Every structure is written in C-alpha cells, then in structure tokens.
Amino acid sequence: MAAELAGLSPLNTNPKGFLGGLQTGYNYQVNKLVFGIEADYAWANIAGSNARSLHSEFNIPGEPGFGITTNLMGREKLDSLGTVRARLGVTPIERGLVYATGGLAFGHASSSIAVSQIETGPTCAGGITFTPSSGSASRTLTGWTIGGGGEWAFAPNWSAKAEYLHYDLGALQYTANQITGISCAPASTPFTFVNLAPSAEFKGSIVRFGLNFKFGGP
C-alpha cells in the first residue's frame, strides 16, 4: 500500500571503494603564489547496497485485522569520476605547495531498486497479492567538487601529492514498475496502484595520492 511505502525513510547504501586514473594540468607561479588548472579521469569501483523491511498493521471496523510487510533493496555504483578544476596555492617552503581546488565533476553512475509487499493475516481466503516492483538506470551525471591538498617536489621534474576532494554529482532519478494490489478470490480485482519514482544521490569524499612529472625546465 502507498501508506506503507511512504513510511520508509531514505535508504543509505553507504558506498565505498577505490579509484585510479590519470591527470594533466598547468601551473603558473608568481613569487609564492601558484595558479593552476588541472583535469583528471579515474576508473572507479565505488559501490554499496542496503535493505530494509517495514511492517504495519491495519484494522478496519467490522473486519479482521491484517498486516502489510514491505521489503526494499537498493544498490548504487559509481564507475568513473572525472574533474576539471582550478587550483590556487602557496609555497610556504622551498619545493612544498599547499593548495585549494574546486570546479566541475562528472561520473558514470548506476542504481537499482527492488520492492515487494506481503500480506499477513488475510481478511479472506486467498488474501491480497501484490505484484513486486523493480527498476534501474545508468547514465553520466555532472556536478561540482571542492577540496585541497599538498604537493612536494622530491626530485627535478618529479613531485608527489596527497589530495582530499568532496564531490556532488546530484541525483540519478528513474522509474520502477507499478505495484498493484489484487483482492482475494473470487473477485481478484486490482484495488491499489502505487507508482514508484526512485532517486539515488551520488556524493561523497575521496582521498587520493598522485605522482606528477613536470615537462620543461626546473
């Protein structure tokens, strides 16, 4: 029933995983200030899933009571993550850089959902039958990212960096097939129709480490 589904709070899939890829960029230094722009693309496997059940009892005057149990399973996955960012930093010590960064983020995301409802304590022979529902979607999302990090030039033309980024790609919205409640025999008549519109948010934080090669002079 729709009231049962409305009682379900958002499902946290708690996605976790790893990513790795390539980056390129350009820096321009004025005294201790460093202005830059960089772009990167990473192949990712950041995924999570979760399930939840909710049971409600219904009492209709003059009729036996009955219950509805709703089972929900949700999954989401981020297959790739790319950014195009500006960078502003300062060199507090020789060969050391501390910077803030932010800009555009994009990634390929997928999500799926499965919902089923079961009646307990039927009001008549045969009870109520609910058709299960499922849906999925997969597409590229765009959003924003912001963060910061540090970089150390440990050798001529070579540097290592550690970086933190928070990204928000928005929500992946899609549809799932309708849940229909069928009354018990002998009528077997549909009496409830519930339309689902799932929405999965893709945002999180990453910590990554990189190795950079500088083209040109020292």
C-alpha positions in Angstrom: 0.0 0.0 0.0 1.1 3.6 -0.6 0.9 4.5 3.1 3.3 1.7 3.9 5.8 2.8 1.3 5.5 6.4 2.4 6.7 5.3 5.9 10.0 4.2 4.6 12.9 6.6 5.3 15.7 7.1 2.8 17.9 4.1 2.4 21.6 4.7 3.0 23.7 2.4 0.7 27.0 3.7 2.3 29.1 3.2 -0.9 32.8 2.5 -0.6 35.6 1.5 -2.9 38.6 2.7 -4.8 39.6 4.6 -8.0 42.7 5.2 -10.1 43.4 7.2 -13.2 45.4 9.9 -14.9 45.7 13.7 -14.7 47.1 16.6 -16.5 47.5 20.3 -15.7 49.3 23.6 -15.9 50.7 25.8 -13.2 51.9 29.4 -13.2 53.9 30.8 -10.2 54.2 34.4 -9.1 56.5 34.6 -6.1 55.0 32.3 -3.5 51.6 32.1 -5.2 50.8 29.3 -7.7 47.8 29.5 -10.1 46.8 26.4 -11.9 44.2 24.3 -13.8 44.0 20.6 -14.0 41.8 17.8 -15.3 41.7 14.2 -14.3 39.8 11.0 -15.1 39.6 7.9 -12.9 38.1 4.5 -13.3 36.2 3.7 -10.2 34.5 0.9 -8.3 32.6 2.7 -5.6 29.5 0.7 -4.7 27.1 0.0 -1.9 23.8 -1.7 -1.1 21.3 -1.9 1.7 17.9 -3.5 2.5 15.1 -2.6 4.9 11.7 -4.1 5.9 8.7 -2.3 7.4 5.6 -3.9 8.9 2.3 -2.1 9.6 -1.0 -3.4 11.0 -4.3 -2.3 9.6 -7.6 -2.5 11.4 -10.9 -2.0 9.5 -14.1 -1.7 11.7 -16.1 -4.9 11.3 -13.3 -6.8 9.5 -10.4 -9.0 10.8 -7.2 -7.1 11.1 -4.3 -7.7 8.7 -0.7 -6.5 8.2 1.5 -5.5 5.3 5.2 -6.1 5.2 7.3 -4.1 2.7 10.8 -5.2 1.7 13.1 -2.8 0.0 16.6 -3.4 -1.6 18.6 -0.6 -3.1 22.0 -0.6 -4.9 24.2 2.1 -6.4 27.6 2.2 -8.0 30.0 4.9 -9.4 32.0 3.5 -12.3 34.1 6.6 -13.1 34.9 10.0 -11.8 36.5 13.0 -13.6 37.1 16.6 -12.7 38.2 19.9 -14.3 39.4 22.2 -11.6 41.1 25.5 -10.9 43.9 25.5 -8.3 45.3 28.2 -6.0 48.2 27.5 -3.8 51.1 28.9 -1.9 54.7 27.7 -1.4 55.4 28.1 2.4 58.7 26.3 2.0 61.0 25.6 -1.0 59.7 22.7 -3.1 56.5 22.5 -1.0 53.0 23.5 -2.2 49.7 23.8 -0.2 46.6 24.5 -2.3 42.8 24.7 -2.5 40.9 23.5 -5.6 37.4 23.3 -7.0 35.4 23.0 -10.2 33.4 20.7 -12.3 32.9 17.0 -11.6 31.4 14.2 -13.7 30.9 10.5 -13.4 29.1 7.4 -14.7 26.6 6.2 -12.1 24.1 3.4 -11.9 21.3 2.5 -9.4 18.7 -0.2 -8.9 15.8 -0.9 -6.6 13.5 -3.8 -5.8 10.4 -3.6 -3.7 7.9 -6.3 -2.6 4.9 -6.3 -0.3 3.4 -9.3 1.5 0.1 -9.5 3.4 0.0 -11.2 6.8 -3.3 -12.2 8.4 -5.5 -12.2 5.3 -9.0 -10.9 5.6 -10.4 -13.6 3.4 -9.4 -16.8 1.7 -6.5 -16.2 -0.8 -5.6 -12.8 0.9 -4.1 -10.0 -1.1 -1.5 -10.5 -3.8 1.0 -7.6 -4.5 3.0 -7.5 -7.8 6.7 -6.8 -7.0 8.4 -3.8 -8.4 11.9 -3.2 -9.7 13.8 -0.6 -11.7 17.3 0.5 -12.7 19.1 3.3 -14.5 22.7 4.1 -15.6 24.0 7.4 -17.1 26.6 10.1 -16.7 26.0 12.8 -14.1 27.6 16.2 -13.7 28.1 18.3 -10.6 30.8 20.0 -8.6 33.8 19.3 -6.4 35.9 21.2 -3.9 39.0 20.3 -1.8 42.6 20.8 -1.1 46.0 19.1 -0.8 49.7 19.3 -0.7 52.5 18.6 -3.2 56.2 18.0 -2.6 58.9 18.3 -5.4 61.2 15.5 -4.3 63.4 15.4 -7.4 63.9 17.6 -10.5 60.7 17.5 -12.6 59.0 15.0 -10.2 56.5 15.6 -7.4 54.2 13.6 -5.1 50.9 14.9 -3.8 48.1 14.0 -1.4 44.6 15.4 -2.0 41.2 15.5 -0.5 38.1 16.1 -2.6 34.4 16.3 -1.8 32.2 15.7 -4.9 28.4 16.1 -5.5 27.0 14.7 -8.8 23.4 15.3 -7.9 20.7 12.6 -8.1 20.0 9.8 -10.5 16.2 9.7 -11.0 14.3 6.9 -12.7 11.1 4.9 -12.5 10.1 1.4 -11.4 7.2 -0.7 -12.5 3.9 -0.2 -10.7 3.0 -2.2 -7.6 -0.6 -3.4 -7.9 -2.7 -4.9 -5.1 -5.1 -7.7 -6.2 -8.1 -8.5 -4.0 -8.7 -12.1 -2.8 -10.7 -14.6 -4.8 -13.2 -15.0 -6.3 -13.2 -11.3 -7.4 -9.4 -11.0 -8.0 -9.8 -7.3 -8.7 -7.0 -4.8 -8.6 -7.6 -2.2 -5.9 -4.3 -0.4 -5.2 -1.9 1.1 -7.7 1.4 2.5 -6.4 3.8 4.3 -8.7 7.5 4.5 -7.6 10.0 7.2 -8.6 13.4 6.2 -7.1 16.2 8.7 -6.7 19.8 7.9 -5.8 22.2 10.6 -4.7 25.8 10.4 -5.7 28.1 12.4 -3.5 31.0 11.7 -1.2 34.6 12.3 -0.2 37.8 10.8 -1.6 41.4 10.9 -0.5 44.0 10.1 -3.2 47.7 10.2 -3.8 49.4 11.1 -7.1 52.8 11.2 -8.8 53.4 14.1 -11.2 56.0 14.7 -13.9 56.7 18.3 -14.9 57.6 19.0 -18.5 60.1 21.7 -19.2 62.7 23.2 -17.0 63.0 23.0 -13.2 
